[in-house]
Structure formats: C-alpha cells, structure tokens
C-alpha cells in the first residue's frame, strides 16, 4: 500500500519524474556540447571535463532534499500511529526514488560521454566511477535530510 501510494504521488506530479530524468539529460547535452571532442586533446585539457562531469553528478540530488525532509515529517506522523515502520518507507524510497535518480544520472553521464569523443573502451571506467560518486553524494544528501529538523534549515 505504501509503495502504491508513493508511485501514485511521484507520477501524479509530472515535474517530479520529469525533472529527475530530463534535467540531467539536458545537463549532459550541455556539458557534452561544451566539451565536444575533448577526448582528442591533451590530458591537462581533459581535467575540467571530468571535474564538471563528477561535480554535476554529485549535486544532482541536492534539489530533492526539501522533499525528503517533508516526506520524513509525514513518515513520523504515520509511524507514530503504527501504520507502518520506518523500514517500509526506506524500502519504498529505494524502489521508487533510486531508480529515477539512477536513470537521470546514467543519462547525464552517457550523453556527455557520447559528445566527448573518448573511445568506448573508457566507458566502463568513466561511467563506473562517476556513478559511484553519484551514489555517495546521493546517500550523503539523504542522510543530511534525515537529520534536518525542517526543510528550511
């Protein structure tokens, strides 16, 4: 029931799903067009591409923090009434929010990589490390949102 409610709430708001996936696609296309063909340049000229690619992936989840704090507030009320446990909401968020964020981050990385001109043999390394950094920061922002008393703070 909690999963069904989360899916309905997420997809009822078209901006929630669209921004989570489409905005990273636009950012990937923008980053890729700025650094188009960077794979054929000197290493020192390639460093800004990697820095911006990783940094952009890191801060992708920051925009969802206010929503996470608000959702946690509702969870507190509902768990105090013994409607469900905290673990249920954590599992539901893992099943709905993580795949959307993963799709957006993956699209951003792949689109930027497609423009870069790097050989395909480098894709697993670049994709893997950038995605790993994305997951670390996504978890960090979720942790901060869990401890924040309100969305404004």
Steps between C-alpha positions, in 0.01 A plus 500: 500500500784740584677415175182558300447834669860608435476404132169687463633811672823496300336459161202723576741792508645510149783728608627252760579222257579724206745721685676202652565349158476780242705766677808275520452421129508872421804545726675210327428648157618842613818361655561281197455786255739723696768229512427342162802309372696537824622140468747601231666776702784499753437346842528834680224636275278200587507557878222766502268259316539233767475752781174645371360156411563367852396821675177522301416143594579571866261788542215355297323377816528825692178632346298216656602571859199717589266232366682232700468703823128553438451131425685407819266726700198314365673172576547603863126562541403179324747280689391653830151374416654157425381504137835361385864492609789720394654207313197483270543861395873450449430202275233690307733796446767256381254348250368831360746785555827316440408363153386847388818664627711221352332542160567874507863466608566224247347706219710802594823300504426312177392809306808695607720201416343470155598859420850471649658289227661252737542140383232257620763305693503784758123498550487241783767682699358850458141383547583285803698759692262785426202286601679393818558864596134573418382227739730624778368856477140388451528302824672790674221742407239245613683471833506878545130514413427232757662699779378846399218624725327683213546567131606859551796408718 
